Amino acid sequence: MSRGTIELDIEEKVPDKNAMIVCHCGGGGRSALAAESLKKMGYKNARSMAGGFKAWKAAGFPTTK
């Protein structure tokens, strides 16, 4: 889901407020905002991937196209 629509779509896609949700973006900024918004909406396990996708790739973790 995009940062712009997550608040509108999340409750339908993930009704369980205890589900683990890992937000990610390119550099980590938008995902941090998304995780914060989700927590305010009652999602207890919303997290932001530190450093975003750039950090993931730099660490050598697997990616697909």
C-alpha positions as YAML, in Angstrom:
chain: A
units: angstrom
residues:
- id: 1
  name: MET
  ca: [0.00, 0.00, 0.00]
- id: 2
  name: SER
  ca: [1.20, 3.48, -0.67]
- id: 3
  name: ARG
  ca: [1.79, 5.99, 2.11]
- id: 4
  name: GLY
  ca: [-1.03, 8.11, 0.72]
- id: 5
  name: THR
  ca: [-3.69, 5.41, 1.03]
- id: 6
  name: ILE
  ca: [-2.60, 3.26, 3.96]
- id: 7
  name: GLU
  ca: [-4.96, 4.92, 6.45]
- id: 8
  name: LEU
  ca: [-7.88, 4.38, 4.07]
- id: 9
  name: ASP
  ca: [-7.14, 0.75, 3.13]
- id: 10
  name: ILE
  ca: [-5.41, -0.88, 6.10]
- id: 11
  name: GLU
  ca: [-8.47, -1.86, 8.14]
- id: 12
  name: GLU
  ca: [-9.93, -3.83, 5.23]
- id: 13
  name: LYS
  ca: [-6.61, -5.48, 4.31]
- id: 14
  name: VAL
  ca: [-5.40, -6.13, 7.87]
- id: 15
  name: PRO
  ca: [-8.30, -6.20, 10.34]
- id: 16
  name: ASP
  ca: [-6.17, -7.77, 13.12]
- id: 17
  name: LYS
  ca: [-4.80, -4.88, 15.20]
- id: 18
  name: ASN
  ca: [-2.21, -7.25, 16.70]
- id: 19
  name: ALA
  ca: [-0.76, -8.32, 13.33]
- id: 20
  name: MET
  ca: [2.90, -7.55, 12.65]
- id: 21
  name: ILE
  ca: [3.09, -4.88, 9.96]
- id: 22
  name: VAL
  ca: [6.50, -3.90, 8.60]
- id: 23
  name: CYS
  ca: [6.42, -0.66, 6.64]
- id: 24
  name: HIS
  ca: [9.16, 0.11, 4.15]
- id: 25
  name: CYS
  ca: [10.07, 2.74, 1.60]
- id: 26
  name: GLY
  ca: [13.20, 3.83, -0.22]
- id: 27
  name: GLY
  ca: [15.01, 5.55, 2.62]
- id: 28
  name: GLY
  ca: [12.97, 4.99, 5.79]
- id: 29
  name: GLY
  ca: [11.25, 8.35, 6.22]
- id: 30
  name: ARG
  ca: [7.83, 7.63, 4.76]
- id: 31
  name: SER
  ca: [7.72, 4.20, 6.38]
- id: 32
  name: ALA
  ca: [8.38, 5.76, 9.79]
- id: 33
  name: LEU
  ca: [5.44, 8.11, 9.26]
- id: 34
  name: ALA
  ca: [3.23, 5.22, 8.11]
- id: 35
  name: ALA
  ca: [4.14, 3.11, 11.14]
- id: 36
  name: GLU
  ca: [3.41, 6.05, 13.44]
- id: 37
  name: SER
  ca: [0.00, 6.55, 11.80]
- id: 38
  name: LEU
  ca: [-0.81, 2.86, 12.13]
- id: 39
  name: LYS
  ca: [0.08, 2.92, 15.82]
- id: 40
  name: LYS
  ca: [-2.25, 5.89, 16.32]
- id: 41
  name: MET
  ca: [-4.96, 3.81, 14.62]
- id: 42
  name: GLY
  ca: [-4.44, 1.05, 17.19]
- id: 43
  name: TYR
  ca: [-2.06, -1.29, 15.33]
- id: 44
  name: LYS
  ca: [0.16, -2.46, 18.16]
- id: 45
  name: ASN
  ca: [2.88, -4.12, 16.07]
- id: 46
  name: ALA
  ca: [3.47, -1.59, 13.29]
- id: 47
  name: ARG
  ca: [7.18, -1.18, 12.57]
- id: 48
  name: SER
  ca: [9.33, 0.78, 10.15]
- id: 49
  name: MET
  ca: [12.25, -0.88, 8.39]
- id: 50
  name: ALA
  ca: [15.25, 1.23, 9.45]
- id: 51
  name: GLY
  ca: [17.00, 2.79, 6.49]
- id: 52
  name: GLY
  ca: [14.39, 1.55, 4.02]
- id: 53
  name: PHE
  ca: [15.01, -0.48, 0.89]
- id: 54
  name: LYS
  ca: [18.34, 1.26, 0.27]
- id: 55
  name: ALA
  ca: [19.72, -0.04, 3.57]
- id: 56
  name: TRP
  ca: [18.27, -3.50, 2.86]
- id: 57
  name: LYS
  ca: [20.12, -3.68, -0.46]
- id: 58
  name: ALA
  ca: [23.34, -2.22, 1.02]
- id: 59
  name: ALA
  ca: [23.29, -4.95, 3.68]
- id: 60
  name: GLY
  ca: [23.22, -7.56, 0.93]
- id: 61
  name: PHE
  ca: [19.80, -8.95, 1.76]
- id: 62
  name: PRO
  ca: [17.95, -10.70, -1.08]
- id: 63
  name: THR
  ca: [15.81, -8.76, -3.55]
- id: 64
  name: THR
  ca: [13.73, -9.71, -6.57]
- id: 65
  name: LYS
  ca: [12.55, -7.82, -9.63]
...
